[in-house]
Amino acid sequence: MQPSPFQLVLRVNLRSMGRRFVSLWRHSWLMVGLVTVFLTGYVVLAFGLFFQGLRFLSRFPGLGGALVERLIFLLFAFLFGLLLISNLVISYSNLFRNRETAFLLTLPVSSRAIFQWKLIESTLLASWAFLFLIAPLLAAYGLVNAVAWHFYPAVVLLIGLFIVLPGSAGAWLAVHLAGNLDRKAFQIITAVTLLAVGTLILFRFRPEPIPEAELETRVLTVIDRLLDKTRFAQFPMLPSYWLSSSVQNWADGAVRSAVFFALVLLSHALFFGTWIATCMGGAFYEASSVVQSRGSVFARWKWFQDWQERGRKKKDQVSSRLGRGGLEILLGVGNFLPTDVRALLAKDLRVFWRDTTQWGQTAMLFGLLSIYTVNLRHFSRQLDSPYWISMVSYLNLGACALNLATITTRFIFPQFSLEGKRVWVVGLAPLGLVRVVLLKFWLGSASTLVLTLSLILLSCSMLRLDVGRTAFFAGAITLMSLTLNAVAVGMGALFPNFREQNPNKIVNGFGGTFCLVVSFVYIVGSVALLAVGSPWGWQLTTIGDDAAEGGFNAAKAAFFWTIFALVSALVGWLPLRLGLRRVARTEL
């Protein structure tokens, strides 16, 4: 029996992935084993933390069950939103910014078969981190509630059904976004909708100060007010509500109710998954044709055409006088950088800016972190204990560092691989590949440091920390930024993938996963080391007024800071050195 085009595409890709894994195991079995150990350690550590946290909350007198229930609803609601955004971004780049997709469209293969494979691929790429995060949480939740054995296979099935919905919605949005992005009406409606949603979120979830009288006497009223802002997660039409309800009912032994919500989830996954997979092939082909044939998405706006024409004339005038563009002129101010360095920096900045999915995801990640940072001022009003001030400040450092690790892994790690098959041209330049890698390190470090240092200073201001603590956290995030960029650049040079032009696929490979694991382990160890050995570490030993009985220990602080600096230098220097050595051998 002749296989269908979709089966052929699926079989070829599965066989290719299998051979890559076998080749990787044969040539880098030690590294595969090391990554497996790291991943296993992460799962064990995450399981332990989730287990302790859920057990602590469940023992809260009178409100433990309600708190855990609300947290489960809230967690899956936010994860559904993040999955939707992730599927939209990855589906757009995978469908319309991918060389493999462009090649497949030239073959005698139906557009529906191509779209079906890309739908599956995009959903898996967007959901693997979600599965990696949620697995230890659900295992800990089942152990805390002493569930029956059939809870775990049921949860696996429910999670599989759940990821179908954001995957289908993301692909549908990506196709319609690509096909209509250059239309005036679509641009206006999208802008108005985003503005309305942002305004609604701003006013709906604006924190309200809690009077001190209620904090001291009316605990139930205070908790009710705190949980009021999270009731949106229990909206019955959200897929996250069906998943959360099914999981919690199954854990409580209410199997009939759990099966009901599971069937609701199944029906929607089957309907929307089948509809998107079978009916979007033609729309995908038309959208692909539109994307490949259009110029700017604002080409129909007269003001944009006039602005573009003025900019073109000005650029031609400047170029005719100086022989270079505006970016080169900006980088050449003061003549601090050599000409070859300016040329490479201008090239990398232009490539990054022209890839909308790259800087769009960066803006989204730092936008979310900025919202979190700005709202710290409402939270800090309730902090009157040295213990909680220190605890929140170090958790804030960890949040900023984890976001930094996500940025470096997602955007800095694939930079060397994105040179592609033209890397030999760069290698023949007077700079050499070694200096190219070093320049990518310094460019990434400078870019991320400006953003993370601004956020940590803003968050310290919102938490009302003194100058000493602000300088302490600023120094820590600076050193961590250099280290994480060195890890990303070094491992990007150690595990390049010049055959792939999609940064998402490069990051989701072996080297990207290893880089993310090393970064996370380094952050957890560094934050713990700084918290224990900082000048204010004594405030984390006791809760309440007794914390004020501690004291400042300069010798201890200097000792632990020295250890942190040495560990950071070693963690950053080793992969960067190995990457530069491999690049030097490749260049020879």
C-alpha positions as CSV (number, residue, x, y, z in Angstrom):
1,M,0.0,0.0,0.0
2,Q,1.4,3.4,-1.0
3,P,1.9,5.6,2.0
4,S,0.3,9.1,2.1
5,P,2.5,12.2,1.7
6,F,2.0,13.0,5.4
7,Q,3.3,9.6,6.3
8,L,6.3,10.0,4.1
9,V,7.2,13.4,5.6
10,L,6.7,12.0,9.1
11,R,8.7,8.9,8.4
12,V,11.6,10.8,6.9
13,N,11.8,13.2,9.9
14,L,11.5,10.5,12.5
15,R,14.3,8.5,10.8
16,S,16.5,11.6,10.6
17,M,16.0,12.4,14.3
18,G,16.7,8.8,15.2
19,R,20.0,8.8,13.2
20,R,21.0,12.1,14.8
21,F,20.5,10.6,18.2
22,V,22.5,7.4,17.4
23,S,25.3,9.5,15.9
24,L,25.4,11.7,18.9
25,W,25.4,8.7,21.3
26,R,28.3,7.1,19.3
27,H,30.5,10.2,19.2
28,S,29.5,12.0,22.5
29,W,28.3,9.3,24.8
30,L,30.0,10.9,27.8
31,M,28.2,14.2,27.2
32,V,24.8,12.4,26.7
33,G,25.4,10.6,30.0
34,L,26.3,13.9,31.7
35,V,23.1,15.6,30.4
36,T,21.0,12.7,31.5
37,V,22.5,13.0,35.0
38,F,21.7,16.7,35.1
39,L,18.2,16.2,33.8
40,T,17.6,13.5,36.4
41,G,19.0,15.7,39.1
42,Y,16.6,18.5,38.0
43,V,13.6,16.2,38.1
44,V,14.5,14.9,41.6
45,L,15.2,18.4,42.9
46,A,12.0,19.8,41.4
47,F,10.0,16.9,42.8
48,G,11.4,17.4,46.3
49,L,10.7,21.2,46.2
50,F,7.1,20.7,44.9
51,F,6.5,17.9,47.4
52,Q,7.7,20.0,50.4
53,G,5.7,23.1,49.2
54,L,2.5,21.2,48.6
55,R,2.7,19.4,51.9
56,F,3.3,22.6,53.7
57,L,0.3,24.3,52.1
58,S,-1.9,21.3,52.7
59,R,-1.2,21.4,56.4
60,F,-2.3,25.1,56.7
61,P,-5.1,25.0,59.2
62,G,-8.5,25.2,57.6
63,L,-7.3,26.7,54.3
64,G,-4.7,24.3,53.0
65,G,-7.0,22.5,50.6
66,A,-8.4,25.7,49.2
67,L,-5.0,27.2,48.7
68,V,-3.7,24.2,46.9
69,E,-6.8,24.0,44.7
70,R,-6.5,27.7,43.8
71,L,-2.8,27.4,43.0
72,I,-3.5,24.4,40.7
73,F,-6.1,26.4,38.8
74,L,-3.9,29.5,38.6
75,L,-0.9,27.5,37.5
76,F,-2.6,25.8,34.6
77,A,-4.3,29.0,33.5
78,F,-1.0,30.9,33.2
79,L,0.7,27.9,31.5
80,F,-2.2,27.8,29.0
81,G,-1.6,31.4,28.2
82,L,2.2,31.0,27.9
83,L,1.7,27.9,25.7
84,L,-0.6,29.8,23.4
85,I,1.9,32.6,22.9
86,S,4.8,30.1,22.5
87,N,2.8,28.1,19.9
88,L,2.0,31.3,18.0
89,V,5.6,32.4,17.8
90,I,7.1,29.0,17.0
91,S,4.3,28.1,14.5
92,Y,4.8,31.4,12.7
93,S,8.6,30.9,12.4
94,N,8.2,27.2,11.6
95,L,5.6,27.7,8.9
96,F,6.8,30.9,7.2
97,R,10.4,31.5,8.3
98,N,11.7,27.9,7.7
99,R,13.8,26.7,4.8
100,E,12.5,23.2,5.1
101,T,9.0,24.4,4.7
102,A,9.9,26.5,1.7
103,F,11.6,23.4,0.2
104,L,8.7,21.1,0.9
105,L,6.3,23.6,-0.8
106,T,8.2,23.1,-4.1
107,L,7.7,19.3,-4.0
108,P,4.7,17.4,-5.3
109,V,3.4,17.2,-1.7
110,S,0.0,18.6,-0.7
111,S,0.1,21.8,1.4
112,R,-2.2,20.0,3.9
113,A,0.4,17.3,4.6
114,I,3.1,19.9,5.0
115,F,0.9,21.9,7.4
116,Q,0.1,18.7,9.4
117,W,3.7,17.9,10.0
118,K,4.6,21.4,10.9
119,L,1.7,21.5,13.3
120,I,2.9,18.5,15.1
121,E,6.5,19.7,15.1
122,S,5.6,23.2,16.4
123,T,3.4,21.8,19.1
124,L,6.1,19.5,20.4
125,L,8.8,22.3,20.3
126,A,6.5,24.7,22.2
127,S,5.4,22.1,24.8
128,W,8.4,20.2,25.8
129,A,9.4,22.7,28.5
130,F,5.8,22.7,29.8
131,L,5.9,18.9,30.1
132,F,9.4,19.0,31.7
133,L,8.0,21.5,34.4
134,I,4.7,19.9,35.1
135,A,5.8,16.3,35.4
136,P,7.5,16.6,38.9
137,L,4.7,18.8,40.1
138,L,1.9,16.3,39.3
139,A,4.0,13.5,40.7
140,A,4.4,15.4,44.0
141,Y,0.7,16.3,44.0
142,G,-0.2,12.7,43.6
143,L,2.1,11.6,46.4
144,V,0.9,14.3,48.8
145,N,-2.7,13.2,48.2
146,A,-2.0,9.5,48.3
147,V,-3.8,8.9,45.0
148,A,-4.5,5.5,43.4
149,W,-2.2,4.1,40.7
150,H,-4.5,5.0,37.9
151,F,-4.1,8.7,38.6
152,Y,-0.7,8.8,36.9
153,P,-1.6,7.3,33.5
154,A,-4.8,9.4,33.5
155,V,-2.8,12.5,34.1
156,V,-0.4,11.7,31.2
157,L,-3.4,11.3,28.9
158,L,-5.0,14.6,30.1
159,I,-1.7,16.5,29.5
160,G,-1.5,15.1,26.0
161,L,-5.0,16.3,25.2
162,F,-4.4,19.6,26.8
163,I,-1.4,20.6,24.7
164,V,-3.4,19.9,21.5
165,L,-5.6,23.0,22.1
166,P,-2.9,25.7,22.4
167,G,-1.0,24.0,19.6
168,S,-4.1,24.2,17.3
169,A,-5.0,27.7,18.4
170,G,-1.4,28.9,17.9
171,A,-1.2,27.5,14.4
172,W,-4.5,29.0,13.4
173,L,-3.5,32.4,14.7
174,A,-0.1,32.2,13.0
175,V,-1.7,31.4,9.6
176,H,-4.2,34.3,9.8
177,L,-1.6,36.7,11.2
178,A,0.7,35.9,8.3
179,G,-2.0,36.3,5.7
180,N,-3.6,39.5,7.0
181,L,-0.7,41.4,8.7
182,D,-0.4,43.8,5.8
183,R,-4.1,44.9,5.8
184,K,-5.0,48.2,7.4
185,A,-8.2,47.0,9.0
186,F,-6.4,44.0,10.5
187,Q,-3.6,46.1,11.9
188,I,-6.1,48.6,13.5
189,I,-8.3,45.8,15.0
190,T,-5.2,44.0,16.4
191,A,-3.8,47.2,17.9
192,V,-7.1,48.2,19.5
193,T,-7.7,44.7,20.8
194,L,-4.2,44.5,22.4
195,L,-4.7,48.0,23.9
196,A,-8.1,47.0,25.3
197,V,-6.8,43.7,26.8
198,G,-3.8,45.5,28.3
199,T,-6.0,48.1,29.9
200,L,-8.4,45.4,31.2
201,I,-5.6,43.5,32.8
202,L,-4.1,46.6,34.3
203,F,-7.3,47.7,36.0
204,R,-8.7,44.3,36.8
205,F,-5.6,42.9,38.5
206,R,-4.3,46.1,40.1
207,P,-3.2,45.3,43.6
208,E,-5.0,47.0,46.4
209,P,-3.3,47.9,49.7
210,I,-4.6,46.0,52.7
211,P,-5.2,48.0,55.9
212,E,-3.0,47.1,58.8
213,A,-6.1,46.5,61.0
214,E,-7.3,43.7,58.7
215,L,-3.8,42.3,58.6
216,E,-3.7,41.9,62.3
217,T,-7.3,40.8,63.1
218,R,-9.3,39.6,60.1
219,V,-7.1,36.9,58.5
220,L,-9.9,35.2,56.6
221,T,-11.0,38.5,55.1
222,V,-7.4,39.3,54.0
223,I,-6.9,35.9,52.4
224,D,-10.3,36.2,50.6
225,R,-9.2,39.6,49.2
226,L,-5.8,38.2,48.1
227,L,-7.5,35.2,46.3
228,D,-10.1,37.4,44.7
229,K,-7.8,38.4,42.0
230,T,-7.2,34.8,40.9
231,R,-10.8,33.8,40.5
232,F,-10.5,34.3,36.7
233,A,-8.6,31.0,36.6
234,Q,-11.9,29.2,37.6
235,F,-13.8,30.4,34.5
236,P,-15.5,27.2,33.3
237,M,-14.8,27.8,29.6
238,L,-11.0,27.7,30.0
239,P,-9.3,24.5,28.9
240,S,-7.1,24.9,32.0
241,Y,-10.2,24.7,34.1
242,W,-11.2,21.3,32.6
243,L,-7.7,20.0,33.1
244,S,-7.4,21.3,36.7
245,S,-10.8,20.0,37.6
246,S,-10.2,16.6,36.2
247,V,-6.8,16.3,37.9
248,Q,-8.1,17.4,41.3
249,N,-11.3,15.3,41.1
250,W,-9.2,12.2,40.2
251,A,-6.9,12.9,43.1
252,D,-9.9,13.2,45.5
253,G,-11.4,9.9,44.3
254,A,-14.3,11.5,42.4
255,V,-13.7,9.5,39.3
256,R,-17.0,10.2,37.6
257,S,-16.5,14.0,37.8
258,A,-12.9,13.6,36.7
259,V,-14.1,11.5,33.7
260,F,-16.7,14.2,32.8
261,F,-14.1,17.0,32.6
262,A,-11.7,14.6,30.8
263,L,-14.4,14.0,28.1
264,V,-15.0,17.7,27.8
265,L,-11.3,18.1,27.2
266,L,-11.2,15.2,24.8
267,S,-14.1,16.4,22.7
268,H,-12.6,19.9,22.2
269,A,-9.1,18.5,21.5
270,L,-10.6,16.1,18.9
271,F,-12.8,18.7,17.2
272,F,-10.3,21.6,17.0
273,G,-7.3,19.3,16.4
274,T,-9.0,17.6,13.5
275,W,-10.4,20.8,12.1
276,I,-7.1,22.6,12.1
277,A,-5.1,19.6,10.8
278,T,-7.5,18.9,7.9
279,C,-8.9,22.3,6.9
280,M,-6.0,24.7,7.2
281,G,-3.8,23.4,4.3
282,G,-5.2,25.8,1.7
283,A,-5.1,28.8,4.0
284,F,-1.5,28.0,4.9
285,Y,-0.5,27.9,1.3
286,E,-2.2,31.2,0.5
287,A,-0.6,32.8,3.6
288,S,2.8,31.5,2.6
289,S,2.4,33.0,-0.8
290,V,1.5,36.3,0.7
291,V,4.5,36.3,3.1
292,Q,7.0,35.5,0.4
293,S,5.7,38.2,-2.0
294,R,5.1,41.2,0.2
295,G,7.5,43.8,1.5
296,S,6.7,45.8,4.6
297,V,3.5,45.1,6.6
298,F,2.9,48.9,6.7
299,A,3.3,49.3,2.9
300,R,-0.3,50.6,2.6
301,W,0.1,53.5,5.1
302,K,1.0,56.7,3.4
303,W,2.9,58.1,6.4
304,F,5.1,55.0,6.4
305,Q,5.8,55.3,2.7
306,D,6.7,59.0,3.1
307,W,8.9,58.2,6.1
308,Q,10.5,55.3,4.3
309,E,11.2,57.5,1.3
310,R,12.8,60.3,3.4
311,G,14.9,57.7,5.2
312,R,16.1,56.2,2.0
313,K,17.1,59.6,0.6
314,K,18.9,60.6,3.8
315,K,20.7,57.2,3.9
316,D,21.8,57.6,0.3
317,Q,23.1,61.1,1.1
318,V,25.1,59.9,4.1
319,S,26.3,56.8,2.3
320,S,27.5,58.8,-0.6
321,R,29.5,61.0,1.7
322,L,30.9,58.4,4.1
323,G,30.3,55.1,2.3
324,R,28.5,53.5,5.2
325,G,25.1,53.3,6.8
326,G,23.6,54.8,9.9
327,L,24.3,51.8,12.2
328,E,28.0,51.9,11.2
329,I,28.1,55.6,11.9
330,L,26.6,55.0,15.3
331,L,29.1,52.2,16.2
332,G,31.9,54.4,14.9
333,V,31.3,57.3,17.2
334,G,34.6,58.1,19.0
335,N,36.5,55.4,16.9
336,F,36.7,53.2,20.0
337,L,36.1,50.0,17.9
338,P,38.2,48.8,14.9
339,T,36.6,48.8,11.5
340,D,36.3,45.0,11.3
341,V,34.7,44.8,14.7
342,R,32.1,47.4,13.8
343,A,31.2,45.6,10.6
344,L,30.6,42.3,12.5
345,L,28.6,44.0,15.2
346,A,26.5,45.8,12.6
347,K,25.9,42.5,10.8
348,D,24.7,40.7,14.0
349,L,22.5,43.6,15.1
350,R,20.8,43.8,11.7
351,V,20.2,40.0,11.5
352,F,18.7,40.1,15.0
353,W,16.5,43.1,14.2
354,R,15.2,41.7,10.9
355,D,14.1,38.4,12.6
356,T,10.9,39.5,14.2
357,T,10.5,36.2,16.2
358,Q,13.9,36.9,17.9
359,W,13.4,40.4,19.3
360,G,9.7,39.9,19.7
361,Q,10.2,37.0,22.2
362,T,12.9,39.1,23.9
363,A,10.5,42.0,24.4
364,M,7.8,39.6,25.6
365,L,10.0,38.0,28.2
366,F,11.4,41.3,29.6
367,G,7.9,42.8,29.4
368,L,6.6,40.1,31.7
369,L,9.5,40.5,34.1
370,S,9.0,44.3,34.0
371,I,5.3,43.9,35.0
372,Y,6.4,41.7,37.9
373,T,9.0,44.2,39.0
374,V,6.7,47.2,38.9
375,N,4.1,45.3,41.0
376,L,6.7,44.7,43.7
377,R,6.0,48.1,45.2
378,H,2.5,46.9,46.2
379,F,4.0,43.7,47.8
380,S,6.7,45.5,49.6
381,R,4.2,47.5,51.7
382,Q,3.4,44.4,53.7
383,L,7.0,43.6,54.4
384,D,7.9,44.7,57.9
385,S,10.2,41.8,59.0
386,P,13.9,41.6,58.1
387,Y,13.4,37.8,57.4
388,W,10.8,38.4,54.7
389,I,12.6,41.4,53.2
390,S,15.8,39.3,52.8
391,M,13.8,36.3,51.5
392,V,11.9,38.3,48.9
393,S,15.1,40.1,47.8
394,Y,16.9,36.8,47.1
395,L,13.9,35.3,45.4
396,N,13.8,38.4,43.2
397,L,17.5,37.9,42.4
398,G,16.7,34.3,41.4
399,A,13.8,35.4,39.2
400,C,15.9,37.9,37.4
401,A,18.7,35.4,37.0
402,L,16.4,32.6,35.7
403,N,14.9,35.0,33.1
404,L,18.5,35.9,32.1
405,A,19.3,32.2,31.7
406,T,16.3,31.9,29.5
407,I,17.4,34.8,27.3
408,T,21.0,33.6,27.0
409,T,20.0,30.1,26.1
410,R,17.2,31.1,23.7
411,F,19.0,33.9,21.9
412,I,22.8,33.9,22.6
413,F,23.4,30.1,22.3
414,P,22.2,29.8,18.6
415,Q,24.1,32.9,17.4
416,F,27.2,31.0,16.2
417,S,25.0,28.3,14.6
418,L,23.0,30.9,12.7
419,E,26.0,31.7,10.7
420,G,25.0,28.6,8.8
421,K,27.0,27.2,5.9
422,R,28.5,30.6,5.2
423,V,30.5,30.4,8.4
424,W,33.6,29.6,6.3
425,V,33.2,33.1,4.7
426,V,33.3,34.6,8.2
427,G,36.3,32.4,9.0
428,L,38.2,33.8,6.0
429,A,37.8,37.3,7.2
430,P,40.7,39.0,9.0
431,L,39.0,38.7,12.4
432,G,39.1,34.9,12.4
433,L,36.4,32.7,14.0
434,V,37.9,32.9,17.5
435,R,37.5,36.7,17.6
436,V,34.0,36.3,16.0
437,V,33.0,34.1,19.0
438,L,34.5,36.5,21.5
439,L,32.7,39.4,19.9
440,K,29.4,37.5,20.1
441,F,30.2,37.0,23.8
442,W,30.8,40.7,24.5
443,L,27.8,41.8,22.4
444,G,25.5,39.4,24.2
445,S,26.9,40.3,27.6
446,A,26.6,44.1,27.0
447,S,23.0,43.7,25.7
448,T,21.7,41.5,28.5
449,L,23.6,43.3,31.2
450,V,21.9,46.6,30.3
451,L,18.4,45.0,30.6
452,T,19.0,42.8,33.7
453,L,20.9,45.5,35.6
454,S,18.1,47.9,34.9
455,L,15.5,45.4,36.2
456,I,17.5,44.5,39.3
457,L,18.0,48.2,40.2
458,L,14.3,48.9,39.6
459,S,13.2,45.9,41.7
460,C,15.5,46.9,44.5
461,S,14.0,50.4,44.4
462,M,10.5,48.9,44.6
463,L,11.5,46.7,47.5
464,R,12.9,49.8,49.2
465,L,16.4,48.3,49.8
466,D,19.2,50.4,51.0
467,V,22.2,51.4,48.9
468,G,24.4,48.6,50.3
469,R,22.0,45.8,49.4
470,T,21.3,47.4,46.0
471,A,25.0,47.5,45.1
472,F,25.3,43.9,46.4
473,F,22.6,42.6,44.1
474,A,23.8,44.7,41.2
475,G,27.2,43.2,41.5
476,A,25.8,39.7,41.8
477,I,23.7,40.0,38.7
478,T,26.6,41.6,36.7
479,L,28.8,38.6,37.5
480,M,26.0,36.1,36.8
481,S,25.3,37.9,33.4
482,L,28.9,37.5,32.3
483,T,28.9,33.9,33.4
484,L,25.7,32.9,31.7
485,N,26.7,34.6,28.5
486,A,30.0,32.7,28.5
487,V,28.2,29.4,29.1
488,A,25.8,30.1,26.2
489,V,28.4,31.3,23.7
490,G,30.9,28.5,24.7
491,M,28.4,25.7,24.4
492,G,27.0,27.3,21.2
493,A,30.5,26.9,19.7
494,L,30.9,23.4,21.2
495,F,27.6,22.1,19.8
496,P,26.9,24.1,16.5
497,N,24.2,23.1,14.1
498,F,24.9,24.9,10.8
499,R,22.3,22.9,8.9
500,E,19.4,24.5,10.8
501,Q,18.2,28.1,10.4
502,N,15.4,27.9,12.9
503,P,16.7,29.1,16.3
504,N,13.9,27.2,18.1
505,K,15.2,23.9,16.7
506,I,18.8,24.8,17.5
507,V,18.0,25.5,21.1
508,N,15.8,22.4,21.5
509,G,18.7,20.2,20.5
510,F,21.3,18.5,22.7
511,G,23.5,21.5,23.2
512,G,20.7,23.9,24.0
513,T,19.2,21.6,26.6
514,F,22.6,21.1,28.2
515,C,23.2,24.8,28.3
516,L,19.9,25.4,30.0
517,V,20.5,22.7,32.6
518,V,24.0,24.0,33.4
519,S,22.6,27.6,33.7
520,F,19.8,26.6,36.0
521,V,22.1,24.6,38.3
522,Y,24.6,27.5,38.4
523,I,21.8,29.9,39.3
524,V,20.3,27.8,42.1
525,G,23.8,27.2,43.6
526,S,24.8,30.8,43.3
527,V,21.6,32.2,44.9
528,A,21.9,29.7,47.7
529,L,25.5,30.6,48.2
530,L,24.9,34.3,48.2
531,A,21.9,34.0,50.6
532,V,23.9,32.0,53.2
533,G,27.1,34.0,53.0
534,S,25.8,37.5,52.3
535,P,26.2,40.3,54.9
536,W,22.5,39.9,55.7
537,G,22.4,36.1,55.7
538,W,21.7,36.1,59.4
539,Q,18.3,37.6,58.7
540,L,17.3,34.4,57.0
541,T,18.0,32.2,60.0
542,T,15.0,33.3,62.2
543,I,11.6,34.7,61.5
544,G,10.2,37.8,63.2
545,D,11.7,40.2,65.6
546,D,14.4,37.6,66.7
547,A,16.1,38.2,63.3
548,A,17.2,41.6,64.5
549,E,19.5,39.9,67.1
550,G,21.9,38.8,64.4
551,G,24.9,40.8,63.3
552,F,27.0,41.8,60.3
553,N,29.8,39.4,59.6
554,A,32.2,41.0,57.1
555,A,34.7,38.1,57.1
556,K,32.0,35.5,56.3
557,A,30.5,37.7,53.6
558,A,33.9,38.2,51.9
559,F,34.6,34.4,52.1
560,F,31.4,33.4,50.5
561,W,31.5,36.2,47.9
562,T,35.0,35.0,46.9
563,I,33.7,31.4,46.5
564,F,30.8,32.8,44.4
565,A,33.2,34.7,42.2
566,L,35.5,31.7,41.7
567,V,32.7,29.4,40.9
568,S,31.3,31.9,38.4
569,A,34.7,32.3,36.8
570,L,35.1,28.6,36.5
571,V,31.6,27.9,35.2
572,G,31.9,30.6,32.6
573,W,35.6,30.2,31.6
574,L,35.5,26.4,31.0
575,P,32.8,26.2,28.3
576,L,34.0,29.4,26.7
577,R,37.6,28.1,26.6
578,L,36.5,24.7,25.2
579,G,34.4,26.4,22.6
580,L,37.2,28.7,21.5
581,R,39.6,25.8,21.2
582,R,37.1,23.9,19.0
583,V,36.6,26.9,16.8
584,A,40.3,27.4,16.5
585,R,40.8,23.8,15.4
586,T,37.9,24.1,12.9
587,E,39.5,27.2,11.5
588,L,42.8,25.4,11.0
